[in-house]
Amino acid sequence: MRQPLGGCVQKEMKKVAIKGLTLRNVSAKFAAHTETIPNKMRTKALILTAFVGALGIAGASAQVYSVNAVGYVNKSIPAGFSIVANPLNNGGNKISDVFGANPGSLTVYRFGDAGFSINSYDTDFEEWDDGDATVAPGEGFFVLNGGDAAVNITFVGEVPQGDLSNGLPQGFSIRSSQVPQEGKLDSDLGFPTDEAVTVYQFGAAGYSISAYDSDFEEWDTADGAGPVVGVAEGFWVLRASATNWTRSFSTSE
């Protein structure tokens, strides 16, 4: 199922509400944790310290531990809507593999040029509408948890490394960091600020909007440093022109 893309944020948010992507009473709490698969360990505590330092992860809400590029991230998906991202490469990143077996009553809304595509997990038949649909790192998407309680999803895979590129089209898109790292969007995660850009983060109180002024070269956040994005968090991006969000990353740095 697909709905057309609107020409402005007001129209787009109205369509989101019509499709059930309500902006109210949504929680975006999560705890992320990554750990090495034992037989893949390359070194001991020294490399562990270097990797954690490279990721820049701190705080109980987003803790990542690994001594190589293979691990897992636990994310709590609250009842209702949230914007989520797959933080690790899992083979072909098929939705059936990324969300694992029996993820619960979930519906994933992916946004593209033609609007939203909708993919639901059937708990009776234990299958997705399209289990081969991909949700790759760098993409963001709405998730509707139709249950009464939060569900815990364990993302398993490899940390993306090397010269990474994430396309940011003209207009609206939903994106995420390709690296499982929490931090300031541009200074820590390398988000491009080559022009005026607006970022919409979705949380318990609705949307938090951060705009970058390319003339004054600053964000309109309280500290002027821009929004902080969490591990496995997706967010809307609004740009006047297309570009690529590029970053070189290695767990050995």
C-alpha positions in Angstrom: 0.0 0.0 0.0 1.4 3.5 -0.9 0.3 7.0 -0.4 1.5 10.0 -2.4 4.2 12.3 -1.1 3.0 15.8 -0.2 4.7 19.1 -1.1 5.2 20.5 2.4 5.6 19.4 5.9 2.1 20.3 7.0 0.5 18.2 4.2 2.9 15.3 4.9 2.2 15.2 8.6 -1.5 15.3 7.9 -1.1 12.2 5.7 0.9 10.6 8.4 -1.9 11.2 10.9 -4.5 9.9 8.4 -2.5 6.6 8.0 -2.4 6.2 11.8 1.1 7.6 12.4 -0.3 9.8 15.2 2.2 12.2 16.7 0.9 12.1 20.3 1.6 9.8 23.2 4.5 8.0 21.6 7.6 6.9 23.6 11.0 6.6 22.1 12.8 5.1 25.0 15.4 2.5 24.3 18.5 0.8 25.6 21.1 -0.4 23.2 23.8 -2.9 23.9 26.3 -4.5 21.6 28.5 -7.4 22.5 31.1 -9.5 20.6 30.5 -13.0 19.3 33.2 -14.9 21.3 34.9 -16.8 18.5 35.4 -13.6 16.5 37.5 -11.8 19.2 40.7 -10.3 17.9 42.2 -8.8 21.0 41.5 -8.1 24.7 40.7 -5.1 26.8 43.0 -2.7 25.0 41.1 -2.9 21.7 37.8 -3.0 23.6 38.7 0.4 25.1 39.7 1.8 21.7 36.5 0.6 20.0 34.2 2.0 22.7 36.1 5.3 22.6 35.8 5.4 18.8 32.0 5.0 19.0 31.8 7.7 21.6 29.0 5.9 23.4 28.2 6.9 27.0 25.3 6.5 29.3 23.0 3.7 30.2 20.5 4.5 27.4 23.0 3.6 24.6 25.9 1.4 25.6 27.9 -0.4 23.0 30.6 -3.0 23.9 32.6 -4.9 21.3 36.2 -5.8 20.4 35.4 -6.2 16.7 32.8 -5.3 14.2 30.3 -8.1 15.1 27.7 -7.7 17.8 24.1 -7.0 18.7 22.0 -4.1 19.8 18.9 -4.4 22.0 16.2 -1.9 21.4 12.9 -1.5 23.3 10.1 -0.6 20.9 7.2 1.0 22.9 3.5 0.4 22.3 2.3 2.7 19.6 4.5 4.5 17.0 8.2 5.2 17.1 10.9 5.9 14.4 13.4 3.1 14.4 16.5 2.2 12.4 18.5 -1.0 11.8 22.0 -0.2 13.3 23.9 -3.3 12.0 24.4 -5.1 8.7 22.6 -8.4 8.8 23.5 -10.1 5.4 20.9 -8.8 3.0 19.1 -6.9 5.7 15.8 -8.6 5.0 13.2 -7.5 7.4 12.5 -11.1 8.5 16.2 -11.5 9.5 16.6 -8.0 11.0 13.6 -8.3 13.4 14.2 -12.0 14.1 11.6 -14.7 14.8 8.2 -13.8 16.3 8.9 -10.0 16.8 5.3 -9.5 17.9 2.4 -7.4 16.4 4.6 -4.9 14.5 3.9 -2.9 11.3 6.8 -1.2 9.5 6.1 2.0 7.5 9.0 2.8 5.0 9.0 6.2 3.3 10.1 6.8 -0.3 9.3 8.8 -3.4 5.9 7.3 -3.7 4.9 7.7 -0.1 4.7 5.0 2.6 5.0 1.3 2.0 3.4 -0.8 4.7 4.7 -4.2 5.9 3.0 -6.1 8.8 4.0 -9.2 10.8 1.2 -11.7 11.2 1.5 -13.3 14.6 -0.9 -16.1 13.6 0.9 -17.2 10.4 4.3 -16.0 11.9 5.3 -14.2 8.7 5.7 -10.7 7.3 3.6 -9.4 4.4 7.0 -9.1 2.5 9.7 -10.9 4.5 12.3 -10.0 1.8 11.8 -6.3 2.1 15.1 -4.6 3.2 15.7 -2.2 6.1 19.4 -1.3 5.8 21.6 0.8 8.1 21.2 4.5 7.3 17.4 4.2 6.7 14.8 5.2 9.2 11.2 3.9 9.4 8.1 4.1 11.5 7.2 1.1 13.6 3.8 0.5 15.0 3.8 -1.8 18.0 0.2 -2.9 18.1 0.6 -4.7 21.5 -0.1 -3.3 25.0 3.5 -3.4 26.1 7.0 -2.6 24.7 8.8 -5.4 22.8 12.5 -5.9 22.8 14.2 -6.4 19.4 17.7 -7.7 19.2 19.5 -6.4 16.1 22.4 -8.7 15.2 25.1 -8.1 12.6 28.3 -6.2 11.6 29.1 -2.6 12.3 29.3 -0.7 9.0 32.9 0.3 8.3 34.9 2.0 5.6 33.8 4.9 3.4 30.1 5.1 4.1 27.5 7.0 2.0 23.9 7.7 2.8 21.8 9.4 0.2 19.7 12.4 1.3 17.2 13.3 -1.4 15.6 16.6 -2.1 12.5 17.1 0.1 11.6 14.7 2.9 13.3 11.4 3.8 13.6 9.3 7.0 17.3 8.6 7.8 19.6 7.4 10.6 23.3 7.1 11.3 24.9 4.2 9.5 27.2 3.7 12.5 25.6 2.5 15.9 26.7 5.7 17.7 24.9 8.3 19.8 26.0 11.9 19.4 25.6 15.3 18.0 24.2 14.9 14.5 26.8 16.9 12.6 29.9 17.2 14.8 29.9 13.6 16.0 28.0 11.7 13.2 29.2 13.8 10.2 25.8 14.9 9.0 26.1 17.4 6.2 25.2 21.0 6.8 26.0 22.4 3.4 22.7 24.1 3.2 19.7 25.0 5.4 18.2 21.7 6.7 15.5 20.7 9.1 15.5 17.6 11.3 12.3 16.2 12.9 12.8 13.7 15.8 9.8 11.8 17.1 9.3 11.2 20.8 6.8 11.0 23.6 5.7 14.6 23.2 5.5 14.5 19.4 8.0 16.1 17.1 11.1 17.9 18.2 12.3 20.2 15.3 15.8 21.3 14.8 16.7 23.7 12.0 20.2 24.6 10.7 20.8 28.1 9.5 23.5 27.9 6.7 24.0 31.7 6.8 24.8 31.9 10.5 26.2 28.3 10.4 24.4 27.2 13.6 21.5 25.2 14.7 18.5 26.7 16.5 18.9 24.2 19.5 19.4 25.7 22.9 23.2 25.1 22.8 23.5 25.9 19.1 25.2 22.5 18.6 22.4 20.6 16.9 20.2 17.6 17.9 21.5 14.5 19.6 20.6 11.3 17.8 20.5 7.9 19.6 21.5 4.4 18.6 18.9 2.8 16.2 17.0 6.1 16.1 15.5 7.3 12.8 14.4 10.9 12.1 12.9 13.0 9.3 15.2 15.1 7.1 14.0 18.0 5.0 16.4 19.4 2.4 16.2 21.8 -0.6 18.6 19.8 -2.7 19.9 16.2 -2.7 23.3 15.3 -1.3 25.1 12.4 0.4 25.8 11.9 4.1 29.4 10.5 3.9 31.6 9.3 6.7 34.8 7.1 7.0 34.6 4.9 10.0 36.7 2.0 11.4 36.3 0.2 14.7 40.1 0.1 15.0 40.5 3.9 15.1 
